[in-house]
Structure formats: C-alpha cells, structure tokens
Amino acid sequence: MKFSKAEVDAIIEASRRSGERCFIATMVFGDAWQTDALRDFRDAVLRPRPWGRRLVAAYYRAGPRLCGVLLGRPPLLWMTKCILGWAAHGWRRWSSRRRP
C-alpha cells in the first residue's frame, strides 16, 4: 500500500471535515469496519474518561504528522495496520459480547 503526499493530505482533510478525525485508521483501512470499530472504541472507552479525552486531543494534534511519518516508512505503515487491525478485531469481539 503506497500513498502519495496528496492522497494523505486528502485523507486528513476528509477526516477533519467529517468530524471523525481518525487520520491514521482512515489512511490505513479507508472506510472499512476496522475504522468504524476504532471510532466506536474512542467513543465508548476514551471519550467518557478525562485521561481518554486528553489522549484523544493529543492524537488529534499529532495524527496528521504521524500520517506523514508513516507515509515515508512502508514497513512502519504495515506494522501500524497490523496493530490497529488486531485492536479493531479485539474491540469488535469484546464489545459484541457486552451488548445485549
């Protein structure tokens, strides 16, 4: 998976406009269930807690820059995709068990 700088800029801008701001997940997965699962984790686990809101705010500040770093390092981009995919899958399984 290789993105141009213009493509990454378009992803970042689309994330900002949508209000969802999942820069890295959108860059790695696009509009896929993994991105939705990570957004759900953010909304269900991070946003209700003060430390989670601080973490989300820090991510919003650093996310666009991190996309640029990942863009220039394909092995790091691949590892990020694996880690986020694992996290999305785990959250989806765990959250589905807890919902009535």
C-alpha positions in Angstrom: 0.0 0.0 0.0 1.6 3.2 -1.1 0.1 6.7 -0.8 1.2 9.9 -2.3 1.5 13.0 -0.2 -1.5 14.4 -1.9 -3.5 11.3 -1.0 -2.5 11.6 2.6 -3.4 15.3 2.6 -6.9 14.4 1.2 -7.4 11.7 3.8 -6.5 14.2 6.6 -8.8 16.8 5.2 -11.7 14.4 4.8 -11.2 13.2 8.4 -11.3 16.8 9.6 -14.4 17.7 7.6 -16.3 14.6 8.7 -15.6 15.5 12.4 -14.4 11.9 13.0 -10.7 12.8 12.8 -9.5 9.2 12.6 -6.5 10.1 10.5 -4.3 7.0 10.8 -7.2 4.5 10.7 -8.6 6.2 7.6 -5.2 6.2 5.9 -4.6 2.5 6.7 -8.1 1.0 6.2 -10.1 3.6 4.4 -13.9 3.4 5.0 -13.9 -0.1 6.5 -15.2 -1.9 9.5 -11.9 -1.5 11.3 -12.1 2.3 11.1 -15.6 2.1 12.5 -14.6 -0.2 15.3 -11.7 2.1 16.3 -14.1 5.0 16.3 -16.5 3.1 18.5 -13.7 2.3 20.9 -12.8 6.0 21.1 -16.4 7.0 21.7 -17.2 4.2 24.2 -14.0 3.9 26.2 -11.8 7.0 25.7 -14.2 10.0 25.4 -16.1 9.3 28.7 -12.9 9.5 30.8 -10.7 12.5 31.5 -7.5 10.7 30.6 -9.1 9.4 27.4 -10.2 12.8 26.3 -6.6 14.1 26.8 -5.3 11.1 24.8 -7.8 11.8 22.0 -6.9 15.5 22.0 -3.2 14.6 21.8 -3.9 12.2 18.9 -5.8 15.0 17.0 -2.8 17.2 17.3 -0.3 14.6 16.3 -2.3 12.4 13.9 -1.7 14.4 10.7 2.1 14.5 11.4 2.1 10.8 12.2 0.4 10.1 8.8 3.3 11.9 7.1 5.8 9.8 9.1 4.0 6.5 8.2 3.8 7.6 4.5 7.6 7.7 4.3 8.1 4.4 6.0 6.2 1.5 4.4 7.3 -1.2 7.0 6.1 1.1 9.8 2.8 1.6 7.9 2.4 -2.2 7.6 3.1 -2.7 11.3 0.6 0.0 12.2 -2.0 -1.6 10.0 -1.4 -5.0 11.8 -1.6 -3.5 15.3 -4.7 -1.4 14.5 -6.3 -4.3 12.8 -5.7 -6.5 15.8 -7.1 -3.8 18.1 -10.2 -3.3 16.0 -10.8 -7.0 15.8 -10.4 -7.4 19.6 -12.7 -4.4 20.4 -15.3 -5.7 18.0 -15.3 -9.2 19.6 -15.2 -7.8 23.2 -17.9 -5.2 22.6 -20.2 -7.6 20.9 -20.2 -9.9 24.0 -21.1 -7.0 26.3 -24.0 -5.7 24.3 -27.5 -7.1 25.0 
